[in-house]
Amino acid sequence: MTFGKSRPPLVPDPGQQVLLMSEDGSHIEGFRAVSGPLTTETGEIIIRVAIEEEYRNSRREGRRAVSMAWPAEMVEVSVPWY
């Protein structure tokens, strides 16, 4: 989902490259979104992410990627034109 031509998407689609923000505010590269936003039992909004290599291997082998939950507010969509 984008708002305006010069702004990056706010919510990643499955398969999109994403940057993860750590608690200290630094960015962690090399991840792909495996899901869109999901709500946990406690009401937290998360996005499931996997490392690039695991994502590629799972696609090639026809299986689900081993992934982990990351808080949605700490996931940024990585877009090359922004």
MARTI-721564 format. One record per residue: residue in one letter; y, z, x of N, C-alpha, C, O, CB in turn; residue number from 1. Coordinates in Angstrom, 2 decimals, decimal comma. Atoms other than C-alpha are relative to their C-alpha. Glycine has a CB too. Layout:
miro kolmar A | nY Y | nZ Z | nX X | caY Y | caZ Z | caX X | cY Y | cZ Z | cX X | oY Y | oZ Z | oX X | cbY Y | cbZ Z | cbX X | tidren NUM $
...
***
This chain:
miro kolmar M | nY -1,16 | nZ 0,00 | nX 0,85 | caY 0,00 | caZ 0,00 | caX 0,00 | cY 1,23 | cZ 0,00 | cX 0,90 | oY 1,36 | oZ 0,85 | oX 1,78 | cbY 0,00 | cbZ 1,22 | cbX -0,97 | tidren 1 $
miro kolmar T | nY -1,22 | nZ 0,05 | nX -0,79 | caY 3,35 | caZ -1,00 | caX 1,48 | cY 1,22 | cZ 0,10 | cX -0,90 | oY 1,17 | oZ -0,28 | oX -2,07 | cbY 0,06 | cbZ -1,29 | cbX 0,83 | tidren 2 $
miro kolmar F | nY -1,28 | nZ -0,07 | nX 0,70 | caY 6,91 | caZ -0,32 | caX 0,42 | cY 1,04 | cZ -0,66 | cX 0,90 | oY 1,51 | oZ -0,03 | oX 1,85 | cbY 0,40 | cbZ 1,48 | cbX -0,35 | tidren 3 $
miro kolmar G | nY -0,96 | nZ 0,71 | nX -0,83 | caY 9,26 | caZ -2,92 | caX 1,87 | cY -0,71 | cZ -0,80 | cX 1,08 | oY -1,82 | oZ -0,48 | oX 1,48 | cbY 0,98 | cbZ 0,96 | cbX 0,63 | tidren 4 $
miro kolmar K | nY 0,61 | nZ 0,89 | nX -0,98 | caY 8,61 | caZ -5,66 | caX 4,38 | cY -0,04 | cZ 0,57 | cX 1,40 | oY -0,92 | oZ 0,22 | oX 2,19 | cbY 0,73 | cbZ -1,30 | cbX 0,02 | tidren 5 $
miro kolmar S | nY -0,06 | nZ -0,47 | nX -1,38 | caY 9,56 | caZ -3,74 | caX 7,50 | cY -0,67 | cZ 1,35 | cX 0,21 | oY -0,63 | oZ 1,89 | oX 1,32 | cbY 1,43 | cbZ 0,09 | cbX 0,43 | tidren 6 $
miro kolmar R | nY 0,66 | nZ -1,30 | nX -0,14 | caY 7,62 | caZ -0,53 | caX 6,82 | cY -1,51 | cZ -0,18 | cX 0,03 | oY -2,04 | oZ -1,05 | oX -0,65 | cbY 0,41 | cbZ 0,95 | cbX -1,15 | tidren 7 $
miro kolmar P | nY 1,46 | nZ 0,12 | nX -0,06 | caY 3,95 | caZ -0,01 | caX 7,69 | cY -0,65 | cZ 0,53 | cX -1,27 | oY -0,02 | oZ 1,29 | oX -2,01 | cbY -0,55 | cbZ 0,75 | cbX 1,22 | tidren 8 $
miro kolmar P | nY 0,71 | nZ -0,54 | nX 1,16 | caY 1,34 | caZ 0,67 | caX 5,00 | cY -0,10 | cZ 1,52 | cX 0,10 | oY -0,24 | oZ 2,07 | oX 1,20 | cbY -1,41 | cbZ -0,62 | cbX -0,11 | tidren 9 $
miro kolmar L | nY 0,06 | nZ -1,45 | nX 0,02 | caY 1,24 | caZ 4,31 | caX 3,94 | cY -1,42 | cZ 0,52 | cX -0,10 | oY -1,72 | oZ 1,62 | oX 0,38 | cbY 0,82 | cbZ 0,54 | cbX -1,15 | tidren 10 $
miro kolmar V | nY 1,38 | nZ -0,41 | nX 0,22 | caY -2,45 | caZ 4,46 | caX 3,01 | cY -0,91 | cZ -1,06 | cX 0,62 | oY -0,78 | oZ -2,24 | oX 0,29 | cbY -0,31 | cbZ 0,20 | cbX -1,53 | tidren 11 $
miro kolmar P | nY 0,88 | nZ 1,00 | nX -0,62 | caY -5,16 | caZ 2,80 | caX 5,12 | cY -1,09 | cZ -0,48 | cX -0,95 | oY -1,58 | oZ 0,26 | oX -1,80 | cbY -0,63 | cbZ 0,57 | cbX 1,25 | tidren 12 $
miro kolmar D | nY 1,17 | nZ 0,54 | nX 0,67 | caY -7,78 | caZ 0,52 | caX 3,67 | cY -1,19 | cZ 0,24 | cX 0,91 | oY -1,02 | oZ 0,33 | oX 2,12 | cbY 0,18 | cbZ -1,54 | cbX -0,33 | tidren 13 $
miro kolmar P | nY 1,18 | nZ -0,14 | nX -0,85 | caY -11,35 | caZ 1,01 | caX 4,87 | cY -0,07 | cZ -1,15 | cX 1,01 | oY 0,08 | oZ -2,32 | oX 0,64 | cbY -1,29 | cbZ 0,05 | cbX -0,85 | tidren 14 $
miro kolmar G | nY 0,08 | nZ 1,00 | nX -1,06 | caY -11,73 | caZ -0,80 | caX 8,19 | cY 1,28 | cZ -0,14 | cX 0,81 | oY 1,26 | oZ -0,73 | oX 1,89 | cbY -0,36 | cbZ -1,31 | cbX -0,58 | tidren 15 $
miro kolmar Q | nY -1,25 | nZ 0,11 | nX -0,73 | caY -8,08 | caZ -0,54 | caX 9,23 | cY 0,04 | cZ 0,97 | cX 1,17 | oY -0,48 | oZ 2,08 | oX 1,09 | cbY 1,18 | cbZ 0,24 | cbX -0,92 | tidren 16 $
miro kolmar Q | nY -0,21 | nZ -0,89 | nX -1,14 | caY -7,19 | caZ 0,88 | caX 12,63 | cY 1,02 | cZ 1,06 | cX -0,41 | oY 2,00 | oZ 0,77 | oX -1,09 | cbY 0,49 | cbZ -0,79 | cbX 1,25 | tidren 17 $
miro kolmar V | nY -0,91 | nZ -1,10 | nX 0,31 | caY -5,51 | caZ 4,26 | caX 12,35 | cY 0,27 | cZ 0,82 | cX 1,25 | oY -0,52 | oZ 0,84 | oX 2,19 | cbY -0,57 | cbZ 0,89 | cbX -1,12 | tidren 18 $
miro kolmar L | nY -0,35 | nZ -0,98 | nX -1,03 | caY -3,76 | caZ 6,73 | caX 14,62 | cY -0,13 | cZ 1,36 | cX -0,63 | oY 0,36 | oZ 1,59 | oX -1,74 | cbY 1,45 | cbZ -0,24 | cbX 0,58 | tidren 19 $
miro kolmar L | nY 0,14 | nZ -1,36 | nX 0,51 | caY -4,68 | caZ 10,36 | caX 14,17 | cY 1,01 | cZ 0,88 | cX 0,72 | oY 1,20 | oZ 0,77 | oX 1,93 | cbY -1,45 | cbZ 0,53 | cbX 0,21 | tidren 20 $
miro kolmar M | nY -0,93 | nZ -0,95 | nX -0,61 | caY -2,10 | caZ 13,07 | caX 14,75 | cY -0,74 | cZ 1,32 | cX 0,19 | oY -1,41 | oZ 1,81 | oX -0,72 | cbY 1,28 | cbZ 0,19 | cbX -0,88 | tidren 21 $
miro kolmar S | nY 0,61 | nZ -1,30 | nX -0,27 | caY -3,30 | caZ 16,25 | caX 16,40 | cY 0,97 | cZ 1,10 | cX -0,43 | oY 2,11 | oZ 0,82 | oX -0,81 | cbY -0,38 | cbZ 0,15 | cbX 1,50 | tidren 22 $
miro kolmar E | nY -0,85 | nZ -1,13 | nX 0,41 | caY -1,93 | caZ 19,71 | caX 15,64 | cY 1,26 | cZ 0,12 | cX 0,84 | oY 2,28 | oZ 0,61 | oX 0,35 | cbY -0,79 | cbZ 1,29 | cbX 0,07 | tidren 23 $
miro kolmar D | nY -1,20 | nZ -0,09 | nX -0,85 | caY 0,48 | caZ 19,48 | caX 18,59 | cY 0,92 | cZ -1,21 | cX -0,17 | oY 1,94 | oZ -1,31 | oX 0,51 | cbY -0,41 | cbZ 0,13 | cbX 1,46 | tidren 24 $
miro kolmar G | nY -0,85 | nZ 1,15 | nX 0,29 | caY 1,89 | caZ 16,19 | caX 17,23 | cY -0,31 | cZ -1,24 | cX 0,82 | oY 0,30 | oZ -2,28 | oX 0,59 | cbY 1,41 | cbZ 0,36 | cbX 0,21 | tidren 25 $
miro kolmar S | nY 0,35 | nZ 1,18 | nX -0,79 | caY 0,30 | caZ 13,86 | caX 19,78 | cY -0,91 | cZ -0,92 | cX -0,81 | oY -1,58 | oZ -0,49 | oX -1,74 | cbY -0,69 | cbZ 0,42 | cbX 1,33 | tidren 26 $
miro kolmar H | nY 0,81 | nZ 1,00 | nX 0,70 | caY -1,42 | caZ 10,66 | caX 18,65 | cY -1,32 | cZ -0,21 | cX 0,72 | oY -1,38 | oZ -0,20 | oX 1,95 | cbY 0,76 | cbZ -1,33 | cbX -0,13 | tidren 27 $
miro kolmar I | nY 1,34 | nZ 0,28 | nX -0,54 | caY -5,12 | caZ 9,98 | caX 19,12 | cY -0,37 | cZ -1,40 | cX -0,47 | oY -0,42 | oZ -1,66 | oX -1,67 | cbY -1,06 | cbZ 1,08 | cbX -0,47 | tidren 28 $
miro kolmar E | nY 0,31 | nZ 1,39 | nX 0,32 | caY -6,05 | caZ 6,29 | caX 19,26 | cY -1,50 | cZ -0,24 | cX 0,00 | oY -2,28 | oZ 0,61 | oX 0,42 | cbY 0,68 | cbZ -0,95 | cbX 1,00 | tidren 29 $
miro kolmar G | nY 1,40 | nZ 0,42 | nX -0,07 | caY -9,34 | caZ 4,44 | caX 18,84 | cY -0,82 | cZ 0,36 | cX -1,22 | oY -2,03 | oZ 0,58 | oX -1,10 | cbY -0,63 | cbZ 0,59 | cbX 1,19 | tidren 30 $
miro kolmar F | nY 0,71 | nZ -0,35 | nX 1,23 | caY -10,25 | caZ 5,23 | caX 15,22 | cY 0,22 | cZ -1,05 | cX -1,08 | oY 1,23 | oZ -1,76 | oX -1,08 | cbY 0,44 | cbZ 1,37 | cbX -0,50 | tidren 31 $
miro kolmar R | nY -0,11 | nZ 0,86 | nX 1,18 | caY -10,86 | caZ 3,24 | caX 12,04 | cY -0,23 | cZ 0,83 | cX -1,24 | oY -1,05 | oZ 1,75 | oX -1,25 | cbY -1,00 | cbZ -1,18 | cbX 0,06 | tidren 32 $
miro kolmar A | nY 0,22 | nZ -0,66 | nX 1,29 | caY -10,58 | caZ 4,40 | caX 8,45 | cY -1,33 | cZ -0,50 | cX -0,56 | oY -1,62 | oZ -1,69 | oX -0,52 | cbY 1,18 | cbZ -0,29 | cbX -1,00 | tidren 33 $
miro kolmar V | nY 1,28 | nZ 0,34 | nX 0,61 | caY -13,99 | caZ 4,47 | caX 6,77 | cY 0,13 | cZ 0,08 | cX -1,52 | oY -0,66 | oZ -0,52 | oX -2,25 | cbY -1,13 | cbZ 0,94 | cbX 0,51 | tidren 34 $
miro kolmar S | nY -0,23 | nZ -0,15 | nX 1,44 | caY -12,64 | caZ 5,45 | caX 3,34 | cY 1,49 | cZ -0,05 | cX -0,28 | oY 2,31 | oZ 0,00 | oX 0,63 | cbY -0,62 | cbZ 1,33 | cbX -0,53 | tidren 35 $
miro kolmar G | nY -1,37 | nZ -0,22 | nX 0,44 | caY -9,46 | caZ 5,51 | caX 1,36 | cY 0,18 | cZ 1,50 | cX -0,19 | oY -0,69 | oZ 2,27 | oX 0,22 | cbY 0,32 | cbZ -0,78 | cbX -1,31 | tidren 36 $
miro kolmar P | nY -0,22 | nZ -1,42 | nX 0,23 | caY -7,96 | caZ 8,85 | caX 0,35 | cY -1,04 | cZ 0,61 | cX -0,94 | oY -1,38 | oZ 0,02 | oX -1,96 | cbY 1,40 | cbZ 0,23 | cbX -0,56 | tidren 37 $
miro kolmar L | nY 0,96 | nZ -0,75 | nX 0,82 | caY -10,46 | caZ 11,38 | caX -1,05 | cY 0,54 | cZ 1,41 | cX -0,18 | oY 1,26 | oZ 1,92 | oX 0,68 | cbY -1,42 | cbZ 0,02 | cbX 0,67 | tidren 38 $
miro kolmar T | nY -0,41 | nZ -1,37 | nX 0,24 | caY -9,85 | caZ 14,80 | caX -2,58 | cY -1,21 | cZ 0,91 | cX 0,16 | oY -2,27 | oZ 0,66 | oX -0,42 | cbY 0,62 | cbZ 0,16 | cbX -1,42 | tidren 39 $
miro kolmar T | nY 1,08 | nZ -0,96 | nX -0,21 | caY -11,97 | caZ 17,73 | caX -1,42 | cY -0,06 | cZ 0,99 | cX -1,16 | oY 0,80 | oZ 0,98 | oX -2,04 | cbY 0,18 | cbZ 0,75 | cbX 1,33 | tidren 40 $
miro kolmar E | nY 0,14 | nZ -1,01 | nX 1,05 | caY -13,19 | caZ 20,59 | caX -3,61 | cY 1,18 | cZ 0,97 | cX -0,02 | oY 1,50 | oZ 1,54 | oX -1,06 | cbY -1,30 | cbZ 0,79 | cbX 0,20 | tidren 41 $
miro kolmar T | nY -1,14 | nZ -0,93 | nX -0,08 | caY -10,22 | caZ 22,65 | caX -2,40 | cY 1,33 | cZ -0,68 | cX -0,31 | oY 2,37 | oZ -0,03 | oX -0,27 | cbY 0,06 | cbZ 0,62 | cbX 1,38 | tidren 42 $
miro kolmar G | nY -1,21 | nZ 0,72 | nX 0,36 | caY -7,72 | caZ 19,96 | caX -3,37 | cY 0,71 | cZ -0,68 | cX 1,15 | oY 1,75 | oZ -1,32 | oX 0,96 | cbY 0,94 | cbZ 0,92 | cbX -0,64 | tidren 43 $
miro kolmar E | nY -0,60 | nZ 0,66 | nX -1,16 | caY -6,96 | caZ 18,73 | caX 0,15 | cY -0,31 | cZ -1,49 | cX -0,06 | oY -1,41 | oZ -1,89 | oX -0,46 | cbY -0,52 | cbZ 0,62 | cbX 1,32 | tidren 44 $
miro kolmar I | nY 0,22 | nZ 1,45 | nX -0,05 | caY -6,53 | caZ 14,96 | caX 0,53 | cY -0,37 | cZ -0,36 | cX 1,42 | oY 0,35 | oZ -0,04 | oX 2,37 | cbY 1,28 | cbZ -0,79 | cbX -0,48 | tidren 45 $
miro kolmar I | nY 0,51 | nZ 0,37 | nX -1,32 | caY -8,54 | caZ 13,55 | caX 3,42 | cY -0,30 | cZ -1,49 | cX 0,04 | oY -0,36 | oZ -2,16 | oX -0,99 | cbY -1,27 | cbZ 0,81 | cbX 0,34 | tidren 46 $
miro kolmar I | nY 0,47 | nZ 1,36 | nX -0,23 | caY -9,48 | caZ 10,19 | caX 4,90 | cY -1,14 | cZ 0,12 | cX 1,00 | oY -1,00 | oZ 0,80 | oX 2,01 | cbY 1,15 | cbZ -0,96 | cbX 0,52 | tidren 47 $
miro kolmar R | nY 1,13 | nZ -0,03 | nX -0,93 | caY -12,86 | caZ 9,68 | caX 6,56 | cY 0,27 | cZ -1,06 | cX 1,06 | oY 0,60 | oZ -2,20 | oX 0,75 | cbY -1,36 | cbZ -0,26 | cbX -0,75 | tidren 48 $
miro kolmar V | nY -0,26 | nZ 0,88 | nX -1,13 | caY -12,49 | caZ 8,13 | caX 10,02 | cY -1,19 | cZ 0,02 | cX 0,96 | oY -1,95 | oZ 0,99 | oX 1,03 | cbY 1,29 | cbZ 0,42 | cbX 0,74 | tidren 49 $
miro kolmar A | nY 1,06 | nZ 0,11 | nX -1,01 | caY -14,89 | caZ 6,94 | caX 12,73 | cY 0,60 | cZ -0,61 | cX 1,26 | oY 1,58 | oZ -1,35 | oX 1,20 | cbY -1,20 | cbZ -0,87 | cbX -0,52 | tidren 50 $
miro kolmar I | nY -0,48 | nZ 0,62 | nX -1,23 | caY -14,42 | caZ 6,02 | caX 16,37 | cY -0,33 | cZ -1,50 | cX -0,06 | oY -1,27 | oZ -1,92 | oX -0,74 | cbY -0,65 | cbZ 0,67 | cbX 1,26 | tidren 51 $
miro kolmar E | nY 0,14 | nZ 1,46 | nX 0,03 | caY -14,09 | caZ 2,27 | caX 17,00 | cY -1,43 | cZ -0,46 | cX 0,28 | oY -1,97 | oZ -1,29 | oX -0,45 | cbY 0,94 | cbZ -0,63 | cbX 1,00 | tidren 52 $
miro kolmar E | nY 1,34 | nZ 0,44 | nX -0,40 | caY -17,47 | caZ 1,90 | caX 18,73 | cY -1,02 | cZ 0,28 | cX -1,10 | oY -1,84 | oZ -0,58 | oX -1,41 | cbY -0,43 | cbZ 0,69 | cbX 1,30 | tidren 53 $
miro kolmar E | nY 0,92 | nZ -0,35 | nX 1,08 | caY -19,36 | caZ 3,71 | caX 15,96 | cY 0,23 | cZ -0,90 | cX -1,21 | oY -0,73 | oZ -1,33 | oX -1,85 | cbY 0,17 | cbZ 1,48 | cbX -0,40 | tidren 54 $
miro kolmar Y | nY -0,32 | nZ 0,88 | nX 1,13 | caY -17,56 | caZ 1,64 | caX 13,32 | cY -0,60 | cZ -1,39 | cX 0,22 | oY -1,25 | oZ -1,94 | oX -0,67 | cbY 1,53 | cbZ -0,09 | cbX -0,21 | tidren 55 $
miro kolmar R | nY 0,54 | nZ 1,34 | nX -0,31 | caY -18,48 | caZ -1,66 | caX 15,04 | cY -1,53 | cZ -0,01 | cX -0,03 | oY -2,13 | oZ -0,91 | oX -0,61 | cbY 0,49 | cbZ -0,47 | cbX 1,39 | tidren 56 $
miro kolmar N | nY 1,46 | nZ -0,07 | nX -0,02 | caY -22,11 | caZ -0,58 | caX 15,64 | cY -0,57 | cZ 0,11 | cX -1,41 | oY -1,57 | oZ -0,54 | oX -1,73 | cbY -0,46 | cbZ 1,19 | cbX 0,84 | tidren 57 $
miro kolmar S | nY 0,51 | nZ -0,18 | nX 1,37 | caY -22,57 | caZ 0,52 | caX 12,03 | cY 0,12 | cZ -1,29 | cX -0,80 | oY -0,77 | oZ -1,61 | oX -1,58 | cbY 0,75 | cbZ 1,13 | cbX -0,71 | tidren 58 $
miro kolmar R | nY -0,16 | nZ 1,28 | nX 0,71 | caY -21,21 | caZ -2,79 | caX 10,71 | cY -1,07 | cZ -0,99 | cX 0,45 | oY -1,67 | oZ -1,69 | oX -0,36 | cbY 1,42 | cbZ -0,59 | cbX 0,24 | tidren 59 $
miro kolmar R | nY 0,99 | nZ 0,93 | nX -0,55 | caY -23,49 | caZ -4,76 | caX 13,02 | cY -1,41 | cZ 0,35 | cX -0,48 | oY -2,22 | oZ -0,54 | oX -0,74 | cbY 0,05 | cbZ 0,00 | cbX 1,53 | tidren 60 $
miro kolmar E | nY 1,34 | nZ -0,46 | nX 0,39 | caY -26,54 | caZ -2,64 | caX 12,05 | cY -0,17 | cZ 0,14 | cX -1,51 | oY -1,26 | oZ 0,46 | oX -1,97 | cbY -0,29 | cbZ 1,31 | cbX 0,66 | tidren 61 $
miro kolmar G | nY 0,10 | nZ -0,07 | nX 1,46 | caY -25,76 | caZ -2,66 | caX 8,31 | cY -0,19 | cZ 1,40 | cX -0,55 | oY -0,91 | oZ 1,59 | oX -1,52 | cbY -1,11 | cbZ -0,86 | cbX -0,45 | tidren 62 $
miro kolmar R | nY 0,13 | nZ -1,38 | nX 0,46 | caY -25,44 | caZ 1,10 | caX 7,92 | cY 1,39 | cZ 0,62 | cX -0,12 | oY 2,38 | oZ 0,03 | oX 0,31 | cbY -0,88 | cbZ 0,83 | cbX 0,96 | tidren 63 $
miro kolmar R | nY -1,26 | nZ -0,73 | nX 0,09 | caY -22,73 | caZ 3,63 | caX 7,12 | cY 0,36 | cZ 0,59 | cX 1,36 | oY -0,51 | oZ 1,02 | oX 2,11 | cbY -0,08 | cbZ 1,12 | cbX -1,06 | tidren 64 $
miro kolmar A | nY -0,46 | nZ -0,59 | nX -1,26 | caY -20,64 | caZ 4,82 | caX 10,04 | cY -0,04 | cZ 1,52 | cX -0,09 | oY 0,27 | oZ 2,11 | oX -1,13 | cbY 1,43 | cbZ -0,48 | cbX 0,34 | tidren 65 $
miro kolmar V | nY -0,10 | nZ -1,46 | nX -0,10 | caY -20,96 | caZ 8,42 | caX 11,15 | cY 1,50 | cZ 0,29 | cX 0,10 | oY 2,17 | oZ -0,20 | oX 1,01 | cbY -0,82 | cbZ 0,59 | cbX 1,24 | tidren 66 $
miro kolmar S | nY -1,45 | nZ -0,20 | nX 0,07 | caY -17,50 | caZ 9,71 | caX 10,26 | cY 0,34 | cZ 1,48 | cX -0,13 | oY -0,53 | oZ 2,33 | oX -0,31 | cbY 0,59 | cbZ -0,78 | cbX -1,16 | tidren 67 $
miro kolmar M | nY -0,49 | nZ -1,36 | nX 0,18 | caY -15,38 | caZ 12,82 | caX 10,05 | cY 1,23 | cZ -0,03 | cX -0,90 | oY 1,91 | oZ -1,05 | oX -1,00 | cbY 0,35 | cbZ 0,67 | cbX 1,37 | tidren 68 $
miro kolmar A | nY -1,16 | nZ -0,10 | nX 0,90 | caY -12,74 | caZ 14,00 | caX 7,60 | cY 1,23 | cZ 0,35 | cX 0,82 | oY 1,17 | oZ 1,17 | oX 1,74 | cbY -0,25 | cbZ 1,07 | cbX -1,10 | tidren 69 $
miro kolmar W | nY -1,27 | nZ -0,31 | nX -0,64 | caY -9,11 | caZ 14,04 | caX 8,71 | cY 1,05 | cZ 0,12 | cX -1,08 | oY 1,07 | oZ -0,70 | oX -2,00 | cbY 0,39 | cbZ -1,09 | cbX 1,06 | tidren 70 $
miro kolmar P | nY -1,03 | nZ -0,15 | nX 1,04 | caY -6,15 | caZ 15,29 | caX 6,65 | cY 0,85 | cZ -1,26 | cX -0,12 | oY 1,32 | oZ -1,80 | oX 0,88 | cbY 0,90 | cbZ 1,22 | cbX 0,31 | tidren 71 $
miro kolmar A | nY -0,71 | nZ 1,26 | nX 0,23 | caY -4,40 | caZ 12,29 | caX 5,08 | cY 1,42 | cZ 0,02 | cX 0,56 | oY 1,90 | oZ -1,01 | oX 1,04 | cbY 0,05 | cbZ -0,30 | cbX -1,48 | tidren 72 $
miro kolmar E | nY -1,38 | nZ -0,05 | nX -0,51 | caY -0,94 | caZ 13,51 | caX 6,10 | cY 0,06 | cZ -0,10 | cX 1,52 | oY 1,14 | oZ -0,23 | oX 2,09 | cbY 0,68 | cbZ 1,28 | cbX -0,46 | tidren 73 $
miro kolmar M | nY 0,05 | nZ 0,10 | nX -1,46 | caY -2,10 | caZ 13,37 | caX 9,74 | cY -0,65 | cZ -1,30 | cX 0,46 | oY -1,12 | oZ -1,41 | oX 1,59 | cbY -0,75 | cbZ 1,19 | cbX 0,58 | tidren 74 $
miro kolmar V | nY 0,54 | nZ 1,32 | nX -0,31 | caY -3,32 | caZ 9,75 | caX 9,59 | cY 1,12 | cZ -1,02 | cX -0,17 | oY 1,78 | oZ -1,06 | oX -1,21 | cbY -1,24 | cbZ -0,35 | cbX -0,91 | tidren 75 $
miro kolmar E | nY -0,98 | nZ 1,07 | nX 0,08 | caY -1,00 | caZ 6,84 | caX 10,37 | cY -0,72 | cZ -1,33 | cX 0,12 | oY -1,64 | oZ -1,48 | oX 0,93 | cbY 1,09 | cbZ 0,15 | cbX 1,10 | tidren 76 $
miro kolmar V | nY 0,58 | nZ 1,33 | nX -0,07 | caY -1,88 | caZ 3,22 | caX 9,75 | cY 0,55 | cZ -0,69 | cX 1,24 | oY 1,76 | oZ -0,71 | oX 1,46 | cbY 0,30 | cbZ -0,82 | cbX -1,30 | tidren 77 $
miro kolmar S | nY -0,39 | nZ 0,71 | nX -1,21 | caY -1,82 | caZ 1,27 | caX 13,00 | cY 0,17 | cZ -1,48 | cX -0,35 | oY -0,81 | oZ -2,16 | oX -0,65 | cbY -1,05 | cbZ 0,19 | cbX 1,15 | tidren 78 $
miro kolmar V | nY -0,26 | nZ 1,41 | nX 0,31 | caY -0,15 | caZ -2,09 | caX 12,40 | cY 0,68 | cZ -0,65 | cX 1,20 | oY 1,61 | oZ -0,07 | oX 1,77 | cbY 0,88 | cbZ -0,16 | cbX -1,29 | tidren 79 $
miro kolmar P | nY -0,53 | nZ 0,62 | nX -1,21 | caY 0,61 | caZ -4,55 | caX 15,21 | cY 1,45 | cZ -0,47 | cX -0,12 | oY 2,14 | oZ -0,56 | oX 0,89 | cbY -0,85 | cbZ -1,17 | cbX 0,37 | tidren 80 $
miro kolmar W | nY -1,35 | nZ 0,54 | nX 0,14 | caY 3,90 | caZ -5,84 | caX 13,75 | cY 1,07 | cZ 1,07 | cX -0,13 | oY 2,25 | oZ 0,74 | oX -0,17 | cbY 0,06 | cbZ -0,91 | cbX -1,19 | tidren 81 $
miro kolmar Y | nY -0,99 | nZ -1,06 | nX 0,20 | caY 5,58 | caZ -2,44 | caX 13,35 | cY 0,35 | cZ 0,67 | cX 1,30 | oY 1,16 | oZ 1,59 | oX 1,32 | cbY -0,51 | cbZ 1,03 | cbX -0,99 | tidren 82 $
***
